[in-house]
Amino acid sequence: MYLQSMMTKILVFAIFAISLDLIWGYTGLSSLGHACFFGVAGYTTAILMNHFGATTFLQTAPWSILIATVFAAAFGAIALRVSGLYFLMVTLALGQALFSLAWEWFHLTGGAFGLTIPALNLGIPGFTCTTITLYYLVFVVFIICFLLLRLIVRSPFGHVLQGIRGNESRMRALGYNTWLYKYVAFIIAGFFAGIGGVFFIHWNMLISPYQLGMLTSTYAVLCVILGGPGTLIGPVIGAVVVIGIEYIASLYFPERWPLILGIIFVISVMFIRGGIYPRLNSLWQKLKKRYSYGNTEG
């Protein structure tokens, strides 16, 4: 049960991390406010269930993802007016503004206590959902999200995003509306982050202002940097490492987790530049080349 719960959380944060990778790793937009869309989706589910009488997954999930996408469209229109460090700071400010709103608006959001929801209900008569049901549902959705994002980054649209990351002024000189491409990528990333947020609240059965704040955004950033930005598979590996270490830390010194998170971030930046996946892939290519050379010599 404990391992299954951890695997479900890993898959949820893997969806969250690969959504950030689209704008961070492929487009070159460094964001510290990506948790906005993750948290907004979770809050929408909780609000619909607590204040509007919704009871099933199918009644809440589409609306939650839609609202998260709308927030991404609105925030993208604001944040993309600037670039570089200013973009990073604007996304951070927007995220903290939502955090403060959720903290203060007690009647709607439950304030610091957050909102709770009942266990997952798919709305299928005679079918009782369990934690195993949630795990397999999240697993299937993760595979779909991964394949869709892989299709996007390998499409002409994705190639333009990578061109913008490499040299935006050159892409602009070639006639591309780089702002529009970045804006669309920002919205798509918000859409997938919303999917992660929907499954997070069904896993946790509680949403609080912290899911909108910088710490949650840092989770995704660390997963991307640790695993390898611009790879998709890298952030998944990063999610496995980060959530795995979090679970171990929670057993022995839970109060030290923010400190441990900071140490992991420093180590990944200083000693694992490029991420775990590119390092593993490079090692694999060397071993494969050496093995092929040995067979040729034989």
Secondary structure, 3 states (H helix, E strand, C coil): CHHHHHHHHHHHHHHHHHHHHHHHCCCCCCCCCCHHHHHHHHHHHHHHHHHCCCCCHHHHHHHHHHHHHHHHHHHHHHHCCCCCHHHHHHHHHHHHHHHHHHHHCHHHHCHHHCEECCCCCCCCCCCCCCHHHHHHHHHHHHHHHHHHHHHHHCCHHHHHHHHHHHHHHHHHHCCCCHHHHHHHHHHHHHHHHHHHHHHHHHHHCEECHHHHCHHHHHHHHHHHHHHCCCCCHHHHHHHHHHHHHHHHHHHHCHHHHHHHHHHHHHHHHHHCCCCHHHHHHHHHHHHHHHHHHHHHHC
